[in-house]
């Protein structure tokens, strides 16, 4: 196909799934920013970390470009 070693062909479905997972992660970051504004409690921090981890894990667990 004439691609260099830095180019890659990706199925549209895999790219869409990645974008969906990144969107969830982006929303989690916005939620955490909002939830931790002001005077957060230790429970707020625990909840924020749990939400971020829940949103981030699918991004790294199902990498469409992994070997």
C-alpha positions, 0 to 999 in steps of 0.5 A, a space after each residue: 500500500 506504500 505506507 511508511 513505518 509510521 503510517 497505519 491503516 485502522 478499521 473505522 469501527 476500531 477508531 470509532 470505539 477508541 473515540 467513544 472510550 476517549 469521550 467517556 474519559 473526557 467526560 469523567 475529567 470534566 466531572 471530576 474537575 467540577 466535583 472537586 471544585 470548592 471544598 472537597 471531602 476525602 470521600 469526594 476524592 475517593 469517588 473522583 479517583 474511582 470514576 477516573 479509573 473506571 473511565 480510563 481502564 477501557 482506554 488501555 485495556 482494549 487498545 485497538 492498535 495493540 499487537 
